[in-house]
Every structure is written in C-alpha cells, then in structure tokens.
Amino acid sequence: MRIRATVAAVSGAMALSAFAVPAAQAADNGSSFRAGAAKVLQAAHAATSGKTAFSSSTAADGAPYAMDVTFSDFKIAKAVKVGTTNHVSTTVTYTLTHGADVDVTADDFLTGPYIYKGSYNTPDNMLLGDAPATCTATSSTTETCTGLIDIYPGDDELINSDAGTWHGGALAIAFNGQDPSSDTFDVTKVGYADQGDLGTTLVQRYSKLTVNASPEPVTKGKTITVTGKLSRANWEDHKYHGYTNQYVKLQFRKKGTTTYTTLKTIKSDSYGNLKTTTTASVDGYYRYSFAGTTTTPAVSATGDFVDVQ
C-alpha cells in the first residue's frame, strides 16, 4: 500500500497526511497494522519537523519515544514490474539489530520494509506491505526479517512520474500494550525506529511487445514485412499506450535453433508502432526485442514463424 505526501508543512522521512488504504484491502487484517502505524509515523515526524530523521535524541510532547533499533543488509529485487490493475508484491529481507532493552518478542512489536520515491526527508510517494514482516532471531540482539512491498496500481497508488528509482527503508514500532484504535491511545508510550537509504530498486511500467511477419508462407528472396507495437502501462488511466521513439531490434531465429540474431534496429513511431522489411531466406522466427529503460522493463515478443518456400 502507499502513502503519498500531501502536507508540506510537516517534514521528515514520512511527513504524510494519511495512509491511503486500497479499497479492496480496507477490510483485511493488514489494515489494522497500517492504521496503527499511521498514527505513530505521523506523530513521530510531526515532532521532528525540520530534522532529517527520528533519533534517540527526540523528546517532544505527543511523540513516540525512539527505540534502540537499526536496520542493515536490506535486499530487494533490482526491479518491480507493475501493470495497470493487478496487485504486485515483492519480497524484502533485512537485518534488524536492537538493544537489550527492546522486547522484539512482544506480540505488538512490529517491523516492516518500505520503499519511497524522492528524498528521505520529503518523499513524493511511499509503498509498504499489507502486513508486518516476520523475523527470526539470529542472536540476542539481531534478527533476520522478511516482508513484502504490496502495490495496487488499480487503486491509483502510482502516477507515471513515479516510474524509476526508489529507495528502501525499514521501520519498527513497539506498541507496548497501547491500542491505536482506542480513545485513550497514548503515543508517548509507544517505541519507534525508522531508517532510510538502505537500498534501491526500480519500479517500472510494465511493457508489452507484439510482432507479425507477413506474408506467410513466402517465396525465398521475396520481401517480408514485419510489424509490431511497443506499449507500456499508464498508471493514471490504467491502460496500455504506445512507447514512442524507442529503439527496438528486429531479430531472427532459424528453424531448429535456439539463438536469435539481430537483423537491424529501428525506432517506434509516435504511436509506438513498428514496421520494417527484410528478405526471406530460410524458415524461421521473427521477433522484436526491446532492451528497456529505467522506467520500463525489457521485453521481447514471441517469435512469429514464417515458412519460406
């Protein structure tokens, strides 16, 4: 799920107006985790407005206290490919290190990974999981944790400019018996830790590529026309649109072999369409192949077989 920054007056790693819970997920068990975390995060970073992080030196009315918890060894996929509507999740692992005074075995001690677009202090957008991470102790003060980043593009969690490099972070919250849904919730009795810049990943607009080689069959030595289209997800209208002015390779694989050879490189037009010609020689498969960009993943069309007579 996402958090999008909308209130400039509050700064910090998560200077945020609210947790935006996807409608399809509003009734699941993760929503209580999100709602509770929202209260703590907002209180923590409202108290540290103008500072670069929430640290152990923080002391303010209406704010959680800082826990002796740090994070390291953050691992996430190099890229996360997101389409127009389907839920996408990616696994994150990290190490949590804590002081002896932090009870990580408590039922209401929660930790989880997140990723954010933009700077740590003023992120443009943020994504985390529907549920907290699960952790296994490796010593008296360290744990290895595994969590998910959940993305719901159909619920407007992303805009097209969000595509590209995102940074990774992790947080931990000790509720210490406090119920965030209660009118008597006392955030000053809640422990909190947060750390950004732990790693990076690419959040990319899912790509599609088609090909059609004709005529089929064709006489040897005659011209084959190869058409196709390169398109990618638009996260704002939830449709696929042509990816324009991109270099795409026309490749050929001879029947009975497994390797494609590049014949030429062409550019998609203003609609993402592709069209070129080649000379028929032997039976085989033609395809287009796109190398990808930071915002859009690589993709190759399924080869189209042409019988040469």
C-alpha positions in Angstrom: 0.0 0.0 0.0 1.0 3.6 -0.4 1.5 6.8 1.4 1.6 9.9 -0.7 2.9 13.1 0.8 0.3 15.9 0.7 1.1 18.2 3.6 4.2 20.3 3.0 4.1 21.8 6.5 5.1 18.5 8.1 8.6 17.3 7.2 10.7 14.2 7.9 11.1 10.8 6.3 7.3 10.2 6.4 5.8 13.7 6.5 2.5 12.4 5.4 -1.2 13.3 5.6 -2.5 9.8 5.8 -2.1 6.2 4.9 -4.0 5.6 1.7 -5.5 2.1 2.1 -6.6 0.4 -1.1 -10.3 -0.1 -1.1 -10.0 -3.8 -1.9 -7.8 -4.2 1.1 -9.7 -2.0 3.6 -11.2 -4.9 5.5 -8.2 -7.2 5.7 -6.0 -7.9 8.7 -3.3 -5.7 7.3 -5.5 -2.6 7.6 -5.1 -2.6 11.4 -1.3 -2.7 11.0 -1.4 0.2 8.6 -3.8 2.3 10.7 -1.8 1.8 13.8 1.5 2.6 12.1 -0.1 5.7 10.5 -0.7 7.2 13.9 2.8 6.5 15.2 4.5 7.7 12.0 2.6 10.9 11.8 3.2 11.7 15.5 6.9 10.9 15.2 7.6 13.0 12.2 5.4 15.9 13.2 7.5 16.1 16.3 10.7 16.1 14.2 9.6 18.6 11.7 12.7 20.3 10.2 15.0 17.4 11.3 16.5 14.8 9.0 15.5 11.7 11.0 13.8 10.5 14.1 16.6 9.7 16.5 17.2 8.8 20.1 17.6 12.4 21.0 14.0 13.2 20.1 12.0 14.4 23.1 8.7 16.0 22.4 5.1 16.0 23.7 2.8 13.8 21.7 5.5 11.8 20.1 6.7 8.2 20.4 10.0 7.6 22.1 12.9 6.4 20.0 13.9 2.8 20.2 17.4 1.4 20.0 16.8 -0.3 16.7 18.8 -0.1 13.4 18.5 -1.9 10.1 21.0 -3.3 7.6 21.6 -5.9 4.9 18.5 -4.7 3.0 17.8 -6.8 -0.1 15.1 -6.2 -2.7 14.6 -7.2 -6.3 16.5 -5.0 -8.8 13.2 -4.1 -10.5 9.5 -4.4 -9.8 7.3 -4.5 -12.9 3.8 -3.0 -12.3 0.9 -3.2 -14.8 -2.3 -1.3 -14.9 -4.6 -3.1 -12.5 -3.2 -6.3 -10.9 -1.7 -6.4 -7.4 2.0 -6.8 -7.4 4.2 -7.8 -4.4 8.0 -8.1 -4.0 9.9 -9.7 -1.1 12.3 -7.7 1.0 14.8 -9.2 3.5 16.8 -7.2 6.0 18.6 -7.5 9.4 17.2 -5.8 12.5 19.6 -5.0 15.3 18.2 -3.9 18.7 19.3 -3.0 22.2 18.9 -5.4 25.1 16.0 -3.2 26.4 13.9 -3.7 23.2 11.5 -6.7 23.5 11.2 -7.9 19.9 9.3 -10.9 21.1 6.2 -8.9 22.2 3.1 -9.6 20.2 2.7 -5.9 19.5 6.2 -5.3 18.3 6.0 -4.8 14.6 8.5 -4.2 11.8 8.3 -3.9 8.1 10.1 -2.7 5.0 9.1 0.2 2.8 10.2 1.9 -0.4 10.0 5.6 -1.3 10.3 7.8 -4.3 12.3 11.0 -4.0 14.3 12.1 -0.9 14.2 10.5 2.5 13.1 13.8 4.2 10.4 14.7 1.7 9.4 11.7 -0.3 7.0 12.0 -3.2 5.4 8.6 -2.6 5.9 5.6 -0.4 4.9 1.9 -0.6 4.9 -0.7 2.1 3.3 -4.0 2.9 -0.2 -5.1 3.8 1.2 -6.8 6.9 4.3 -6.6 9.1 7.4 -8.6 8.4 8.2 -11.9 10.0 11.5 -12.2 11.8 13.8 -14.9 13.2 16.3 -14.3 15.9 20.0 -15.0 15.0 21.4 -13.7 18.2 20.3 -12.0 21.4 20.3 -8.6 19.6 19.8 -9.4 15.9 17.0 -10.8 13.7 16.6 -11.6 10.0 13.3 -10.3 8.7 11.3 -10.9 5.6 8.4 -8.7 4.5 6.6 -7.7 1.4 6.0 -4.5 -0.5 2.4 -4.6 -1.9 1.4 -2.4 -4.8 -2.2 -1.9 -6.1 -1.9 0.1 -9.4 -5.7 -0.2 -9.9 -6.2 1.8 -6.7 -4.2 4.8 -8.0 -1.2 4.1 -5.8 1.1 5.3 -8.6 1.4 8.0 -11.2 3.5 7.8 -14.3 6.2 10.0 -13.0 6.7 7.6 -10.1 8.5 5.2 -12.5 12.2 4.9 -12.0 14.5 4.6 -8.9 13.0 4.1 -5.5 14.9 3.9 -2.2 14.4 1.3 0.5 13.9 1.7 4.2 12.6 -0.2 7.3 10.7 0.7 10.5 9.8 -0.8 13.8 7.1 0.0 16.3 6.6 -1.3 19.9 3.0 -0.5 20.9 3.7 -1.7 24.5 0.0 -2.6 25.1 -1.3 0.7 23.6 -4.3 0.3 21.3 -4.0 2.8 18.4 -7.8 2.5 17.8 -8.6 3.4 21.3 -9.6 6.9 22.5 -7.1 6.5 25.3 -4.2 5.7 23.0 -1.0 7.3 24.4 1.6 7.6 21.6 4.3 8.7 24.1 4.3 5.2 25.5 5.0 3.7 22.0 8.5 3.0 20.8 9.5 3.8 17.2 12.5 3.5 14.9 12.9 4.3 11.2 15.8 4.2 8.8 16.0 5.1 5.1 18.6 4.8 2.3 19.1 1.1 2.8 19.0 0.1 -0.8 17.4 0.9 -4.2 15.0 -0.7 -6.7 13.4 0.2 -10.0 9.6 0.5 -10.0 8.8 0.1 -13.7 5.8 0.5 -16.0 5.1 -3.0 -17.4 5.8 -3.3 -21.1 4.3 -5.3 -24.0 5.7 -6.0 -27.4 4.0 -7.7 -30.4 5.2 -8.8 -33.8 3.6 -10.0 -37.1 5.7 -11.1 -40.1 4.0 -11.5 -43.4 3.2 -12.9 -45.9 3.1 -16.4 -44.6 4.2 -18.5 -46.5 6.7 -16.5 -48.6 8.8 -17.3 -51.6 12.6 -17.3 -51.0 14.1 -13.9 -51.9 10.9 -12.0 -51.6 10.2 -9.2 -49.1 8.9 -9.9 -45.6 7.1 -7.0 -43.8 7.4 -7.1 -40.0 5.1 -5.0 -38.0 4.5 -4.7 -34.2 3.9 -2.4 -31.3 5.7 -1.5 -28.2 3.5 -0.3 -25.3 3.6 0.2 -21.6 1.3 0.6 -18.6 -0.2 4.0 -17.9 -0.8 4.1 -14.2 -3.1 7.1 -14.4 -5.8 5.8 -16.8 -5.0 2.1 -16.3 -4.5 1.3 -20.0 -1.6 0.5 -22.2 -0.3 3.1 -24.6 2.4 3.1 -27.2 6.0 3.7 -26.0 7.2 6.2 -28.6 10.6 6.9 -30.1 12.3 3.9 -28.6 15.0 1.7 -30.3 13.8 -1.8 -30.9 15.8 -4.7 -32.5 14.4 -6.9 -35.2 15.7 -10.4 -34.6 15.6 -13.8 -36.4 16.0 -17.4 -35.3 16.4 -20.1 -37.9 14.1 -23.1 -37.5 15.7 -25.8 -35.4 18.0 -23.4 -33.5 17.6 -21.6 -30.2 19.5 -18.3 -30.7 18.2 -15.1 -32.1 20.4 -12.9 -34.3 19.7 -9.1 -34.6 19.0 -8.1 -38.2 18.5 -4.4 -37.7 17.5 -1.7 -35.2 14.5 0.6 -35.8 12.6 3.2 -33.8 9.0 3.1 -32.6 6.8 5.8 -34.1 4.7 8.4 -32.3 2.2 5.7 -31.5 4.6 3.0 -30.5 4.2 1.2 -33.8 7.0 -0.7 -35.5 7.4 -1.5 -39.2 10.3 -2.7 -41.3 11.2 -5.1 -44.1 13.7 -7.9 -44.6 14.4 -10.6 -47.3 13.1 -14.1 -46.9 15.9 -16.7 -46.9 15.1 -19.8 -44.7 12.3 -21.0 -42.4 12.4 -19.3 -39.0 11.0 -16.9 -36.4 11.0 -13.2 -36.4 10.6 -11.1 -33.3 11.1 -7.6 -31.9 13.2 -7.1 -28.8 13.4 -4.0 -26.5 16.3 -3.5 -24.2 14.4 -1.5 -21.6 14.9 1.8 -19.8 15.0 2.7 -16.1 11.2 3.4 -16.2 10.2 0.5 -18.5 11.4 -3.1 -18.4 13.0 -5.1 -21.3 10.6 -7.2 -23.3 10.8 -9.5 -26.3 7.9 -10.5 -28.5 7.1 -14.2 -29.0 8.6 -15.2 -32.3 6.4 -15.3 -35.4 7.2 -18.2 -37.7 7.5 -17.8 -41.4 7.6 -20.7 -43.9 9.9 -19.9 -46.8 9.2 -21.9 -49.9 
